[in-house]
Amino acid sequence: MSWRFRQCGRLPTGSSPAEPGTAAILAASNRSWHTRHQTSGEPEMVLRITAFVALAIGVIGLTEAPVTSQEKKADAKPRPADQAKAKKALMELQDFIGVWNLEGTMKSGGESKAWKEKVSWGWKFQEGDSWITVDFAEGKGKHFSGGTLRYDVAKKKYVLALTGTDKVEQVFAGDLAKNGILKLERKDPKTGDLDRITMNTLAEGIRFQAKFTRQDGGKGPFSDLFAMNGNKDGESLAGGSKKPECIVSGGAASIPVQHAGKTYYVCCTGCRDEFNANPEKYVKK
């Protein structure tokens, strides 16, 4: 009878107890059964129930394991200090904000092709986080429909995620040079091609230019894919009077907003929405 208990109550060979107290519980149950069996002749069923309870305690111990550091990290929200750093870095690209009337050009089959495309850059704000969105021809651009531009504080990199006309997302990362040119790159995991985008503004933020190039297989010189150039909507190189400052981002503004009978200006629809949601926050600055 004692052999039967050990077969029922022991853990599989090579395994360890689910928790430190499980082995002790099993041993105590074994000793208790021998004592009771010699004096009272209790049925074997009681023994089996005791062993089952001991094992159940071990299982519960496993299911209540503490949360791992990775799980805590996944649930962690960005720190306010990091959010402020990201916004400050993106503010360096404030001249991008606005609507641009661009002309795209590319060479295909020995012929030059051109098209016109309206591209919009604007701010977005949510729970202390800040990023910039870009829209190509209201989602119907020749090569891209839209995307987001963020700043990765940990890696100290600008990250541009663009959605192609094939609905596949392409993620570029890079730096802002001292001359104001934003250079971003991505490597195609299948072909090894290295794609590069360079973007900057000219003429005090009135003109915008972007160039898309590719390095085949990640080696050798870069070849041109296409370029986009043009002026900000409503602007001309002749210049004019200085525009008011965006009350949210600090850049040049042209969109009026109202609060408490006063008129303020913002640079994009994202800043307009942010101001309307939190007017007192910005009026008190």
C-alpha positions in Angstrom: 0.0 0.0 0.0 2.9 2.4 0.8 4.3 1.9 -2.7 1.0 2.9 -4.2 1.1 6.2 -2.3 4.5 7.1 -3.5 3.5 6.5 -7.1 0.4 8.7 -6.7 1.9 11.5 -4.6 5.5 12.0 -6.0 6.4 14.5 -8.8 7.6 13.3 -12.2 11.3 12.3 -12.3 13.6 15.3 -13.1 11.1 17.9 -12.1 11.3 20.3 -9.2 8.5 21.2 -6.7 6.2 24.0 -7.9 7.1 25.9 -4.7 9.4 25.2 -1.7 6.6 24.1 0.6 5.2 21.4 -1.7 7.8 18.7 -0.9 7.4 19.3 2.8 3.6 18.9 2.5 3.9 15.6 0.6 6.3 14.2 3.2 4.1 15.3 6.1 1.1 13.7 4.3 3.0 10.4 3.9 4.0 10.2 7.5 0.5 11.1 8.7 -1.1 8.4 6.5 1.2 5.7 7.8 0.2 6.7 11.4 -3.5 6.8 10.7 -3.4 3.6 8.6 -1.8 1.6 11.3 -4.4 2.7 13.9 -7.6 3.4 12.1 -7.3 1.7 8.7 -8.6 4.7 6.7 -9.3 3.9 3.1 -6.7 4.7 0.4 -9.0 7.3 -1.2 -8.3 9.7 1.7 -4.6 9.3 0.9 -5.1 10.2 -2.8 -7.2 13.3 -2.0 -4.4 14.5 0.3 -1.8 14.1 -2.4 -4.0 15.9 -4.9 -4.5 18.9 -2.6 -0.7 19.1 -2.1 -0.1 19.2 -5.9 -2.8 21.7 -6.4 -1.1 24.1 -4.0 2.0 23.9 -6.2 0.1 24.7 -9.3 -1.5 27.7 -7.7 2.0 28.9 -6.8 3.0 28.8 -10.5 -0.1 30.7 -11.7 0.6 33.5 -9.2 4.1 34.1 -10.4 5.3 37.8 -10.1 5.1 40.1 -13.2 8.4 40.0 -15.1 10.5 43.1 -15.8 9.7 42.8 -19.6 6.0 42.9 -18.8 6.4 46.0 -16.7 8.5 47.6 -19.4 5.8 47.0 -22.0 3.1 48.6 -19.8 5.3 51.6 -18.9 4.3 54.9 -20.3 6.8 57.5 -21.7 8.2 59.7 -19.0 7.2 63.4 -19.2 10.9 64.3 -19.5 11.3 62.1 -22.5 8.1 63.4 -24.1 9.5 66.9 -23.7 12.8 65.9 -25.3 11.0 64.4 -28.3 8.9 67.5 -28.8 11.9 69.7 -28.6 13.7 67.6 -31.3 10.6 67.7 -33.6 10.4 71.5 -33.1 13.6 71.7 -35.1 11.4 70.7 -38.1 8.8 73.3 -37.5 9.3 74.8 -41.0 7.9 71.6 -42.4 4.5 72.3 -40.9 1.9 73.5 -43.4 0.5 72.7 -46.8 2.9 72.5 -49.7 2.2 72.7 -53.4 4.8 70.3 -54.8 5.9 69.1 -58.2 7.2 65.6 -58.4 9.7 64.6 -61.1 11.3 61.2 -62.0 12.9 59.5 -64.9 11.4 56.3 -66.3 12.5 54.5 -69.4 14.7 57.4 -70.5 11.8 59.8 -70.2 11.1 62.5 -67.6 7.8 62.4 -65.9 6.2 65.1 -63.7 3.1 65.4 -61.5 1.7 67.8 -59.0 0.9 66.8 -55.4 -0.3 68.7 -52.3 1.5 67.5 -49.2 0.5 68.5 -45.7 2.6 68.3 -42.5 0.9 68.9 -39.1 1.3 68.3 -35.4 -0.5 65.7 -33.3 -0.8 65.7 -29.5 -2.1 63.0 -27.1 -1.6 62.5 -23.4 1.7 64.5 -23.4 3.0 62.8 -26.5 3.8 64.8 -29.6 4.5 63.7 -33.2 4.1 65.1 -36.8 1.9 63.6 -39.4 2.2 63.9 -43.2 -0.5 63.5 -45.8 0.1 63.0 -49.6 -2.7 64.3 -51.8 -5.3 63.5 -49.2 -4.2 59.9 -49.1 -3.9 59.5 -52.8 -0.2 60.4 -53.5 1.7 58.9 -56.4 4.1 56.9 -54.1 2.8 57.4 -50.5 -0.5 58.0 -48.9 0.6 59.3 -45.5 2.9 58.7 -42.5 4.1 59.8 -39.1 7.4 61.5 -38.0 8.5 60.9 -34.4 11.7 61.2 -32.4 13.2 58.2 -30.6 14.8 59.7 -27.4 16.6 56.4 -26.5 18.2 56.1 -29.9 18.4 59.8 -30.6 17.0 59.3 -34.1 14.2 60.7 -36.1 11.8 58.0 -37.3 9.6 58.4 -40.4 7.0 55.7 -41.1 5.5 56.1 -44.5 2.6 54.1 -46.0 3.1 53.3 -49.6 0.3 53.1 -52.2 0.6 49.3 -51.8 -0.4 49.9 -48.1 2.9 48.6 -46.9 4.6 50.6 -44.3 8.3 51.7 -44.8 10.2 52.9 -41.8 13.1 55.3 -42.2 15.4 56.5 -39.4 18.1 59.2 -39.3 19.4 62.5 -38.2 19.0 66.2 -38.7 22.2 67.8 -40.0 23.5 71.2 -38.8 22.6 72.6 -42.3 18.9 71.7 -41.7 18.8 68.7 -43.9 16.9 65.7 -42.5 18.5 62.5 -43.8 16.6 59.2 -43.2 17.4 55.7 -44.4 15.9 52.2 -44.5 17.3 48.9 -45.7 15.0 46.5 -47.6 15.2 43.1 -45.8 14.6 41.2 -49.0 16.8 42.9 -51.5 19.4 44.6 -49.3 18.7 47.9 -51.1 19.3 51.0 -49.0 16.7 53.7 -49.6 17.4 57.3 -48.5 15.3 60.4 -48.1 16.6 63.9 -47.7 14.3 66.8 -46.9 14.7 70.5 -46.0 13.2 73.9 -46.4 14.7 76.9 -48.2 14.1 80.7 -48.5 13.2 81.0 -44.8 10.7 78.2 -44.8 8.9 79.2 -48.0 10.3 76.4 -50.3 10.4 72.7 -49.6 12.5 70.0 -51.3 12.7 66.2 -50.9 14.9 63.7 -52.7 14.5 60.0 -52.8 17.5 57.8 -53.8 18.5 54.2 -53.7 21.7 52.2 -53.3 21.3 48.8 -55.0 22.2 46.0 -52.7 23.5 48.4 -50.1 26.7 49.0 -52.1 28.0 51.5 -54.6 26.6 55.0 -55.5 23.1 56.1 -54.9 20.8 56.6 -57.9 17.9 59.0 -58.1 14.3 57.7 -57.8 12.3 60.9 -57.7 12.2 64.3 -56.2 9.5 66.7 -54.9 9.9 70.5 -54.9 7.6 73.5 -54.3 6.4 76.4 -52.2 4.2 76.6 -49.1 0.6 77.2 -49.9 -0.2 80.9 -50.1 3.5 81.9 -50.1 5.8 83.2 -52.8 9.6 83.8 -53.0 8.9 87.5 -53.2 8.1 87.4 -49.5 5.8 89.7 -47.6 4.8 90.7 -44.1 5.8 88.4 -41.3 3.1 86.0 -40.2 2.0 85.7 -36.6 3.4 83.0 -34.4 1.6 79.7 -33.7 0.4 79.8 -30.1 0.9 76.1 -29.7 4.2 75.2 -31.5 5.8 78.6 -32.0 6.1 78.4 -35.8 4.7 80.7 -38.4 0.9 80.6 -38.3 -1.9 81.4 -40.6 -5.0 79.7 -39.2 -7.1 81.9 -36.8 -8.7 80.5 -33.6 -10.9 82.2 -31.1 -11.0 82.1 -27.3 -12.7 84.4 -24.8 -13.3 87.0 -27.5 -9.7 87.1 -28.7 -8.1 85.8 -31.9 -4.9 83.7 -31.9 -3.2 81.8 -34.7 -2.0 78.3 -35.2 0.2 76.7 -37.9 -1.8 73.5 -38.6 -5.1 71.6 -37.9 -3.3 69.5 -35.3 -2.3 72.7 -33.3 -5.9 74.0 -33.8 -7.4 70.9 -32.3 -4.9 71.0 -29.4 -5.7 74.6 -28.7 -9.4 74.1 -28.8 -9.1 71.2 -26.4 -6.8 73.1 -24.0 -7.0 76.9 -24.6 -6.2 78.0 -21.1 -3.0 76.0 -21.2 -1.6 78.1 -24.1 -3.2 81.5 -23.4 -1.5 81.6 -20.0 2.0 81.2 -21.5 
